[in-house]
Amino acid sequence: MIFASAGRRVRHLIATLVLLSAPALAGQRDFCPERPGLDTPPCIVDAGHVVLEASAVDWTLDRQPGSRIDTVLAGDLLVRTGVTQRLEAQIGWTAYGHVRTREASGITESAGSGDVTLALKRSLSNPGGDGFSVALKPFVTLPA
């Protein structure tokens, strides 16, 4: 009898949480992360909302005829906040980044450091990312 009562309480708690969150979710756009990936989606975070995107470790390999570039990132964070329905502000921080380039001739270049990126993304059409969407994203990257 105790287990049946506990199960019922859990179901009531879940139902209450769903009902309380429904009004908040009704007007929101679909979630569109910028991570992981190499592209920048044109969608904008809803005004007044904050999104935190993070990764522990990333490794990217770019092979071209005659060269190979390995990129390793650790502690990569991106905070996106909706300023208006068509504008979002971004702050990104990479704790550690290392790029190694190997040429077929045997030349190897290596560089490593972290950085901070500041950006604004302005939607020109369809800020929700649905249909044909276009956005501008000026940014600056600073060594950390």
NURO-821489 format. One record per residue: residue number from 1; residue in three letters; x, z, y of N, C-alpha, C in turn. Coordinates in Angstrom, 2 decimals. Atoms other than C-alpha are relative to their C-alpha. Layout:
+-----+-----+---------+---------+---------+---------+---------+---------+---------+---------+---------+
!   i !  aa !    n.c1 !    n.c3 !    n.c2 !   ca.c1 !   ca.c3 !   ca.c2 !    c.c1 !    c.c3 !    c.c2 !
+-----+-----+---------+---------+---------+---------+---------+---------+---------+---------+---------+
! NUM ! ALA !       X !       Z !       Y !       X !       Z !       Y !       X !       Z !       Y !
...
+-----+-----+---------+---------+---------+---------+---------+---------+---------+---------+---------+
This chain:
+-----+-----+---------+---------+---------+---------+---------+---------+---------+---------+---------+
!   i !  aa !    n.c1 !    n.c3 !    n.c2 !   ca.c1 !   ca.c3 !   ca.c2 !    c.c1 !    c.c3 !    c.c2 !
+-----+-----+---------+---------+---------+---------+---------+---------+---------+---------+---------+
!   1 ! MET !    0.81 !    0.00 !   -1.20 !    0.00 !    0.00 !    0.00 !    0.86 !    0.00 !    1.26 !
!   2 ! ILE !   -0.90 !   -0.04 !   -1.15 !    2.88 !    0.73 !    2.37 !    0.55 !   -1.39 !    0.28 !
!   3 ! PHE !   -0.56 !    1.35 !   -0.17 !    4.35 !   -2.78 !    1.75 !   -1.02 !   -0.95 !    0.61 !
!   4 ! ALA !    1.04 !    0.86 !   -0.55 !    1.04 !   -4.49 !    2.51 !   -0.18 !    0.28 !    1.49 !
!   5 ! SER !    0.15 !   -0.38 !   -1.40 !    0.77 !   -2.57 !    5.80 !    1.18 !   -0.52 !    0.82 !
!   6 ! ALA !   -1.18 !    0.48 !   -0.71 !    4.35 !   -3.49 !    6.80 !   -0.06 !   -1.52 !    0.16 !
!   7 ! GLY !    0.13 !    1.45 !   -0.08 !    3.72 !   -7.17 !    6.01 !   -1.01 !   -0.42 !    1.04 !
!   8 ! ARG !    1.03 !    0.29 !   -0.99 !    0.59 !   -7.15 !    8.11 !    0.53 !    0.22 !    1.41 !
!   9 ! ARG !   -0.57 !   -0.28 !   -1.32 !    2.47 !   -5.59 !   11.04 !    0.96 !   -1.11 !    0.42 !
!  10 ! VAL !   -0.93 !    1.09 !   -0.30 !    5.15 !   -8.28 !   10.83 !   -0.77 !   -1.25 !    0.40 !
!  11 ! ARG !    0.81 !    1.17 !   -0.35 !    2.50 !  -11.03 !   10.85 !   -0.63 !    0.16 !    1.38 !
!  12 ! HIS !    0.59 !   -0.25 !   -1.32 !    0.81 !   -9.43 !   13.87 !    1.06 !   -0.13 !    1.10 !
!  13 ! LEU !   -1.08 !    0.10 !   -0.97 !    4.14 !   -9.17 !   15.69 !    0.36 !   -1.46 !    0.25 !
!  14 ! ILE !   -0.33 !    1.42 !   -0.14 !    4.95 !  -12.84 !   15.02 !   -1.11 !   -0.72 !    0.77 !
!  15 ! ALA !    1.12 !    0.65 !   -0.70 !    1.48 !  -13.95 !   16.14 !   -0.02 !    0.38 !    1.48 !
!  16 ! THR !   -0.03 !   -0.44 !   -1.39 !    1.78 !  -11.87 !   19.33 !    1.11 !   -0.70 !    0.77 !
!  17 ! LEU !   -1.12 !    0.68 !   -0.67 !    5.20 !  -13.36 !   20.16 !   -0.31 !   -1.47 !    0.24 !
!  18 ! VAL !    0.35 !    1.41 !   -0.17 !    3.91 !  -16.90 !   19.62 !   -1.01 !   -0.16 !    1.13 !
!  19 ! LEU !    1.01 !    0.09 !   -1.05 !    0.88 !  -16.29 !   21.84 !    0.58 !    0.30 !    1.38 !
!  20 ! LEU !   -0.61 !   -0.33 !   -1.29 !    2.99 !  -14.70 !   24.59 !    0.92 !   -1.11 !    0.49 !
!  21 ! SER !   -0.93 !    1.05 !   -0.42 !    5.48 !  -17.58 !   24.60 !   -0.70 !   -1.33 !    0.25 !
!  22 ! ALA !    0.70 !    1.28 !   -0.15 !    2.86 !  -20.37 !   24.54 !   -0.14 !   -0.44 !    1.46 !
!  23 ! PRO !    0.10 !    0.47 !   -1.38 !    2.21 !  -20.41 !   28.32 !    1.35 !   -0.43 !    0.57 !
!  24 ! ALA !   -1.32 !    0.34 !   -0.50 !    5.94 !  -20.50 !   29.03 !    0.47 !   -1.33 !   -0.55 !
!  25 ! LEU !   -0.45 !    1.22 !    0.63 !    6.52 !  -23.37 !   26.62 !   -0.85 !   -1.21 !    0.36 !
!  26 ! ALA !    0.94 !    1.10 !   -0.23 !    3.52 !  -25.45 !   27.71 !    0.53 !   -1.04 !    0.98 !
!  27 ! GLY !   -0.44 !    0.94 !   -1.00 !    5.15 !  -27.00 !   30.79 !    1.46 !   -0.42 !   -0.13 !
!  28 ! GLN !   -1.42 !    0.29 !    0.13 !    8.72 !  -27.24 !   29.53 !    0.25 !   -1.35 !   -0.63 !
!  29 ! ARG !   -0.46 !    1.25 !    0.59 !   10.57 !  -30.41 !   28.68 !    0.65 !    0.28 !   -1.34 !
!  30 ! ASP !   -0.75 !   -0.13 !    1.25 !   12.20 !  -31.08 !   25.34 !    1.43 !    0.41 !    0.31 !
!  31 ! PHE !   -1.39 !   -0.44 !   -0.15 !   15.61 !  -29.43 !   24.93 !    0.92 !   -1.18 !   -0.25 !
!  32 ! CYS !   -0.94 !    1.11 !    0.17 !   18.43 !  -31.95 !   25.41 !    1.41 !    0.49 !    0.29 !
!  33 ! PRO !   -1.36 !   -0.52 !   -0.21 !   21.90 !  -30.51 !   24.89 !    1.01 !   -1.11 !    0.31 !
!  34 ! GLU !   -1.11 !    0.93 !   -0.24 !   25.06 !  -32.17 !   26.16 !    1.06 !    0.15 !   -1.07 !
!  35 ! ARG !   -0.95 !   -0.25 !    1.08 !   27.01 !  -30.70 !   23.26 !   -0.74 !   -0.02 !   -1.31 !
!  36 ! PRO !   -1.29 !    0.68 !    0.12 !   28.10 !  -31.74 !   20.73 !   -0.19 !   -1.47 !    0.28 !
!  37 ! GLY !    0.10 !    1.44 !   -0.23 !   28.81 !  -35.30 !   21.64 !    0.94 !   -0.48 !    1.07 !
!  38 ! LEU !   -0.88 !    0.61 !   -0.99 !   30.75 !  -37.66 !   23.77 !   -0.79 !   -0.64 !    1.13 !
!  39 ! ASP !    0.80 !    0.61 !   -1.04 !   27.84 !  -38.86 !   25.87 !   -0.59 !    1.07 !    0.92 !
!  40 ! THR !    0.68 !   -0.89 !   -0.92 !   25.96 !  -37.33 !   28.79 !   -1.45 !   -0.44 !    0.10 !
!  41 ! PRO !    1.42 !    0.40 !   -0.08 !   22.18 !  -37.44 !   28.35 !   -0.50 !    0.13 !    1.44 !
!  42 ! PRO !    0.48 !   -0.02 !   -1.38 !   20.27 !  -38.15 !   31.59 !   -1.05 !    1.07 !    0.30 !
!  43 ! CYS !    1.05 !   -0.99 !   -0.22 !   17.76 !  -35.31 !   31.10 !    0.53 !    1.20 !    0.79 !
!  44 ! ILE !   -0.32 !   -1.11 !   -0.88 !   17.70 !  -32.32 !   33.47 !   -0.66 !    1.27 !   -0.55 !
!  45 ! VAL !    0.56 !   -1.29 !    0.40 !   17.19 !  -28.62 !   32.62 !   -1.11 !    0.36 !    0.98 !
!  46 ! ASP !    1.12 !   -0.39 !   -0.86 !   13.85 !  -27.31 !   33.96 !    0.46 !    0.94 !    1.11 !
!  47 ! ALA !   -0.33 !   -0.87 !   -1.13 !   14.05 !  -25.63 !   37.38 !   -0.19 !    1.46 !   -0.38 !
!  48 ! GLY !    0.09 !   -1.42 !    0.28 !   14.74 !  -21.93 !   37.07 !    0.46 !    0.41 !   -1.39 !
!  49 ! HIS !   -0.45 !   -0.32 !    1.35 !   16.00 !  -22.15 !   33.45 !    1.52 !   -0.14 !   -0.08 !
!  50 ! VAL !   -1.44 !    0.04 !    0.24 !   19.54 !  -21.57 !   32.21 !    0.24 !   -0.29 !   -1.47 !
!  51 ! VAL !   -0.37 !    0.36 !    1.37 !   21.09 !  -23.12 !   29.10 !    1.49 !    0.27 !   -0.18 !
!  52 ! LEU !   -1.39 !   -0.24 !    0.34 !   24.33 !  -21.94 !   27.49 !    0.31 !   -0.78 !   -1.27 !
!  53 ! GLU !   -0.43 !    0.79 !    1.15 !   26.05 !  -24.40 !   25.16 !    1.44 !    0.40 !   -0.30 !
!  54 ! ALA !   -1.32 !   -0.49 !    0.36 !   29.12 !  -23.25 !   23.24 !    0.47 !   -0.55 !   -1.33 !
!  55 ! SER !   -0.58 !    0.34 !    1.30 !   31.48 !  -24.18 !   20.46 !    1.28 !    0.82 !   -0.17 !
!  56 ! ALA !   -1.21 !   -0.77 !    0.28 !   34.25 !  -22.21 !   18.79 !    1.22 !   -0.92 !   -0.03 !
!  57 ! VAL !   -1.13 !    0.93 !    0.14 !   36.53 !  -25.12 !   17.80 !   -0.54 !   -1.41 !   -0.18 !
!  58 ! ASP !    0.33 !    1.42 !    0.14 !   36.25 !  -28.91 !   18.19 !    1.29 !   -0.77 !   -0.27 !
!  59 ! TRP !   -1.11 !    0.92 !    0.23 !   38.55 !  -31.61 !   16.84 !   -0.54 !   -1.42 !    0.07 !
!  60 ! THR !    0.40 !    1.39 !   -0.14 !   38.25 !  -35.24 !   17.86 !    1.19 !   -0.89 !   -0.31 !
!  61 ! LEU !   -1.05 !    0.97 !    0.35 !   40.23 !  -38.14 !   16.41 !   -0.41 !   -1.35 !    0.54 !
!  62 ! ASP !    0.22 !    1.34 !   -0.53 !   40.50 !  -41.46 !   18.23 !    1.12 !   -0.89 !   -0.50 !
!  63 ! ARG !   -0.98 !    0.94 !    0.54 !   42.26 !  -44.16 !   16.23 !   -0.22 !   -1.38 !    0.59 !
!  64 ! GLN !   -0.01 !    1.35 !   -0.54 !   43.11 !  -47.42 !   17.92 !    1.16 !   -0.73 !   -0.68 !
!  65 ! PRO !   -1.15 !    0.71 !    0.58 !   45.40 !  -50.18 !   16.66 !    1.29 !    0.41 !    0.72 !
!  66 ! GLY !   -1.28 !   -0.39 !   -0.56 !   48.87 !  -48.80 !   17.21 !    0.07 !    1.39 !    0.60 !
!  67 ! SER !   -0.06 !   -1.36 !   -0.55 !   47.91 !  -45.29 !   18.35 !   -1.05 !    0.91 !   -0.64 !
!  68 ! ARG !    0.92 !   -1.02 !    0.51 !   46.19 !  -42.07 !   17.35 !    0.01 !    1.15 !    1.00 !
!  69 ! ILE !    0.11 !   -1.11 !   -0.94 !   44.89 !  -39.37 !   19.70 !   -0.81 !    1.10 !   -0.66 !
!  70 ! ASP !    0.68 !   -1.19 !    0.53 !   44.01 !  -35.90 !   18.37 !   -0.27 !    0.94 !    1.17 !
!  71 ! THR !    0.38 !   -0.95 !   -1.05 !   42.12 !  -33.56 !   20.71 !   -0.60 !    1.24 !   -0.67 !
!  72 ! VAL !    0.50 !   -1.27 !    0.53 !   41.55 !  -29.89 !   19.84 !   -0.43 !    0.86 !    1.18 !
!  73 ! LEU !    0.54 !   -0.90 !   -1.02 !   39.35 !  -27.63 !   21.99 !   -0.42 !    1.29 !   -0.68 !
!  74 ! ALA !    0.42 !   -1.31 !    0.52 !   38.77 !  -23.90 !   21.44 !   -0.64 !    0.80 !    1.14 !
!  75 ! GLY !    0.70 !   -0.80 !   -1.00 !   36.34 !  -21.65 !   23.27 !   -0.60 !   -0.84 !    1.10 !
!  76 ! ASP !    0.59 !    0.93 !   -0.95 !   34.39 !  -24.44 !   24.96 !   -1.41 !    0.48 !    0.36 !
!  77 ! LEU !    1.30 !   -0.49 !   -0.47 !   31.43 !  -23.19 !   27.07 !   -0.52 !   -0.89 !    1.12 !
!  78 ! LEU !    0.66 !    0.74 !   -1.07 !   28.94 !  -25.02 !   29.30 !   -1.27 !    0.74 !    0.38 !
!  79 ! VAL !    1.21 !   -0.64 !   -0.52 !   26.33 !  -23.29 !   31.48 !   -0.69 !   -1.02 !    0.89 !
!  80 ! ARG !    0.81 !    0.96 !   -0.77 !   23.57 !  -25.56 !   32.83 !   -1.20 !    0.76 !    0.56 !
!  81 ! THR !    1.15 !   -0.65 !   -0.60 !   20.95 !  -24.33 !   35.27 !   -0.80 !   -1.00 !    0.83 !
!  82 ! GLY !    0.88 !    0.89 !   -0.74 !   17.96 !  -26.17 !   36.70 !   -0.18 !    0.52 !    1.42 !
!  83 ! VAL !    0.14 !   -0.37 !   -1.41 !   18.07 !  -26.07 !   40.52 !   -1.36 !   -0.46 !    0.50 !
!  84 ! THR !    1.33 !    0.56 !   -0.29 !   15.05 !  -28.35 !   41.04 !   -0.42 !   -0.77 !   -1.25 !
!  85 ! GLN !    0.45 !    0.78 !    1.16 !   13.03 !  -30.54 !   38.69 !    0.86 !   -1.25 !   -0.21 !
!  86 ! ARG !   -0.83 !    1.19 !    0.13 !   15.54 !  -33.38 !   39.33 !    1.49 !    0.29 !    0.17 !
!  87 ! LEU !   -1.40 !   -0.34 !   -0.24 !   18.83 !  -31.47 !   39.87 !    0.40 !    1.20 !   -0.84 !
!  88 ! GLU !   -0.55 !   -1.15 !    0.72 !   20.93 !  -29.22 !   37.67 !    1.46 !    0.19 !    0.39 !
!  89 ! ALA !   -1.39 !   -0.36 !   -0.27 !   24.23 !  -27.42 !   38.29 !    0.65 !    0.40 !   -1.32 !
!  90 ! GLN !   -0.71 !   -0.29 !    1.23 !   26.87 !  -27.04 !   35.60 !    1.36 !    0.64 !    0.29 !
!  91 ! ILE !   -1.34 !   -0.57 !    0.00 !   29.93 !  -24.88 !   35.03 !    0.47 !   -0.02 !   -1.44 !
!  92 ! GLY !   -0.57 !    0.07 !    1.34 !   32.09 !  -25.62 !   32.02 !    1.37 !    0.64 !   -0.02 !
!  93 ! TRP !   -1.32 !   -0.63 !    0.14 !   35.10 !  -23.70 !   30.76 !    0.51 !   -0.25 !   -1.40 !
!  94 ! THR !   -0.68 !    0.18 !    1.28 !   37.50 !  -24.64 !   28.00 !    1.18 !    0.95 !    0.00 !
!  95 ! ALA !   -1.08 !   -0.98 !    0.05 !   39.74 !  -21.73 !   27.06 !    1.32 !   -0.64 !   -0.43 !
!  96 ! TYR !   -1.22 !    0.66 !    0.48 !   42.22 !  -23.96 !   25.19 !   -0.32 !   -1.44 !   -0.34 !
!  97 ! GLY !    0.12 !    1.41 !    0.33 !   42.61 !  -27.71 !   25.02 !    1.37 !   -0.57 !   -0.30 !
!  98 ! HIS !   -1.28 !    0.60 !    0.37 !   45.37 !  -29.68 !   23.31 !   -0.23 !   -1.45 !   -0.40 !
!  99 ! VAL !    0.09 !    1.43 !    0.30 !   45.83 !  -33.46 !   23.23 !    1.36 !   -0.47 !   -0.49 !
! 100 ! ARG !   -1.24 !    0.55 !    0.56 !   48.43 !  -35.18 !   21.05 !   -0.20 !   -1.48 !   -0.24 !
! 101 ! THR !    0.06 !    1.45 !    0.14 !   49.04 !  -38.91 !   21.28 !    1.20 !   -0.47 !   -0.80 !
! 102 ! ARG !   -1.08 !    0.57 !    0.81 !   51.05 !  -40.74 !   18.62 !   -0.11 !   -1.52 !    0.03 !
! 103 ! GLU !   -0.06 !    1.46 !   -0.05 !   52.07 !  -44.35 !   19.12 !    0.66 !   -0.52 !   -1.27 !
! 104 ! ALA !   -0.59 !    0.62 !    1.20 !   53.02 !  -46.73 !   16.29 !    1.52 !   -0.09 !    0.12 !
! 105 ! SER !   -1.44 !    0.09 !   -0.22 !   56.48 !  -46.96 !   17.87 !    0.71 !    1.31 !   -0.30 !
! 106 ! GLY !   -0.59 !   -1.30 !    0.32 !   57.00 !  -43.29 !   16.99 !    0.00 !    0.96 !    1.17 !
! 107 ! ILE !    0.05 !   -0.86 !   -1.18 !   56.55 !  -41.93 !   20.51 !   -1.18 !    0.95 !   -0.12 !
! 108 ! THR !    1.06 !   -1.01 !    0.06 !   54.57 !  -38.68 !   20.54 !   -0.03 !    0.76 !    1.31 !
! 109 ! GLU !    0.19 !   -0.80 !   -1.20 !   53.18 !  -37.01 !   23.64 !   -0.96 !    1.13 !   -0.32 !
! 110 ! SER !    0.84 !   -1.15 !    0.27 !   51.63 !  -33.59 !   23.64 !   -0.26 !    0.75 !    1.30 !
! 111 ! ALA !    0.35 !   -0.77 !   -1.19 !   49.80 !  -31.61 !   26.32 !   -1.07 !    1.01 !   -0.38 !
! 112 ! GLY !    1.01 !   -1.01 !    0.31 !   47.77 !  -28.42 !   26.23 !   -0.25 !    0.93 !    1.16 !
! 113 ! SER !    0.44 !   -0.99 !   -0.98 !   45.83 !  -26.17 !   28.59 !   -1.51 !    0.05 !   -0.01 !
! 114 ! GLY !    1.45 !   -0.07 !   -0.14 !   42.33 !  -25.10 !   29.39 !   -0.39 !   -0.50 !    1.37 !
! 115 ! ASP !    0.44 !    0.45 !   -1.32 !   40.19 !  -26.17 !   32.33 !   -1.40 !    0.50 !    0.31 !
! 116 ! VAL !    1.33 !   -0.34 !   -0.48 !   37.09 !  -25.46 !   34.41 !   -0.59 !   -1.26 !    0.62 !
! 117 ! THR !    0.67 !    1.17 !   -0.55 !   34.58 !  -28.20 !   35.24 !   -1.24 !    0.44 !    0.78 !
! 118 ! LEU !    1.17 !   -0.25 !   -0.84 !   32.04 !  -28.02 !   38.07 !   -0.72 !   -1.34 !    0.18 !
! 119 ! ALA !    0.74 !    1.26 !   -0.07 !   29.26 !  -30.62 !   38.14 !   -1.41 !    0.23 !    0.52 !
! 120 ! LEU !    1.41 !    0.08 !   -0.34 !   25.88 !  -31.53 !   39.55 !   -0.54 !   -1.24 !   -0.71 !
! 121 ! LYS !    0.62 !    1.18 !    0.62 !   23.53 !  -33.85 !   37.67 !   -1.35 !   -0.21 !    0.67 !
! 122 ! ARG !    1.21 !    0.35 !   -0.74 !   20.80 !  -35.61 !   39.66 !   -0.73 !   -1.13 !   -0.72 !
! 123 ! SER !    0.81 !    1.01 !    0.67 !   18.02 !  -37.51 !   37.91 !   -0.57 !   -0.97 !    1.03 !
! 124 ! LEU !    0.59 !    1.03 !   -0.85 !   16.98 !  -40.81 !   39.48 !   -1.34 !   -0.45 !   -0.55 !
! 125 ! SER !    1.29 !    0.35 !    0.62 !   14.16 !  -41.46 !   36.99 !   -0.17 !    0.77 !   -1.30 !
! 126 ! ASN !    0.37 !   -0.73 !    1.23 !   12.42 !  -39.51 !   34.20 !    0.95 !    1.15 !   -0.31 !
! 127 ! PRO !   -0.92 !   -1.12 !    0.22 !   14.23 !  -36.14 !   34.43 !   -0.16 !    0.67 !   -1.37 !
! 128 ! GLY !    0.20 !   -0.56 !    1.34 !   12.78 !  -35.17 !   31.03 !    0.74 !   -0.77 !   -1.07 !
! 129 ! GLY !   -0.75 !    0.80 !    0.97 !   14.83 !  -37.89 !   29.34 !   -0.87 !   -0.94 !   -0.82 !
! 130 ! ASP !    0.89 !    0.88 !    0.75 !   11.77 !  -39.74 !   28.05 !   -0.09 !   -1.35 !    0.70 !
! 131 ! GLY !    0.05 !    1.33 !   -0.59 !   11.50 !  -43.47 !   28.56 !    1.35 !   -0.39 !    0.58 !
! 132 ! PHE !   -1.23 !    0.44 !   -0.65 !   14.07 !  -45.19 !   30.75 !    0.43 !    1.08 !    0.99 !
! 133 ! SER !   -0.49 !   -1.09 !   -0.84 !   16.16 !  -42.42 !   32.34 !    1.37 !   -0.35 !    0.56 !
! 134 ! VAL !   -1.28 !    0.22 !   -0.67 !   19.02 !  -42.61 !   34.82 !    0.34 !    1.27 !    0.77 !
! 135 ! ALA !   -0.46 !   -1.17 !   -0.75 !   21.10 !  -39.77 !   36.28 !    1.42 !   -0.23 !    0.49 !
! 136 ! LEU !   -1.36 !    0.00 !   -0.54 !   24.22 !  -39.38 !   38.41 !    0.61 !    1.36 !   -0.23 !
! 137 ! LYS !   -0.65 !   -1.27 !    0.25 !   26.78 !  -36.72 !   37.56 !    1.42 !    0.02 !    0.59 !
! 138 ! PRO !   -1.34 !   -0.17 !   -0.55 !   29.67 !  -36.19 !   39.98 !    0.56 !    1.35 !   -0.50 !
! 139 ! PHE !   -0.61 !   -1.23 !    0.52 !   32.15 !  -33.58 !   38.69 !    1.45 !    0.08 !    0.45 !
! 140 ! VAL !   -1.42 !   -0.24 !   -0.27 !   35.55 !  -32.05 !   39.33 !    0.50 !    0.91 !   -1.13 !
! 141 ! THR !   -0.61 !   -0.80 !    1.05 !   37.87 !  -30.63 !   36.64 !    1.26 !    0.66 !    0.57 !
! 142 ! LEU !   -1.12 !   -0.77 !   -0.53 !   40.34 !  -27.89 !   37.58 !    0.77 !    0.65 !   -1.14 !
! 143 ! PRO !   -0.77 !   -0.67 !    1.05 !   43.22 !  -26.58 !   35.44 !   -0.20 !    1.51 !    0.09 !
! 144 ! ALA !    0.18 !   -1.46 !    0.01 !   42.80 !  -22.96 !   34.38 !    1.20 !    0.67 !   -0.64 !
+-----+-----+---------+---------+---------+---------+---------+---------+---------+---------+---------+
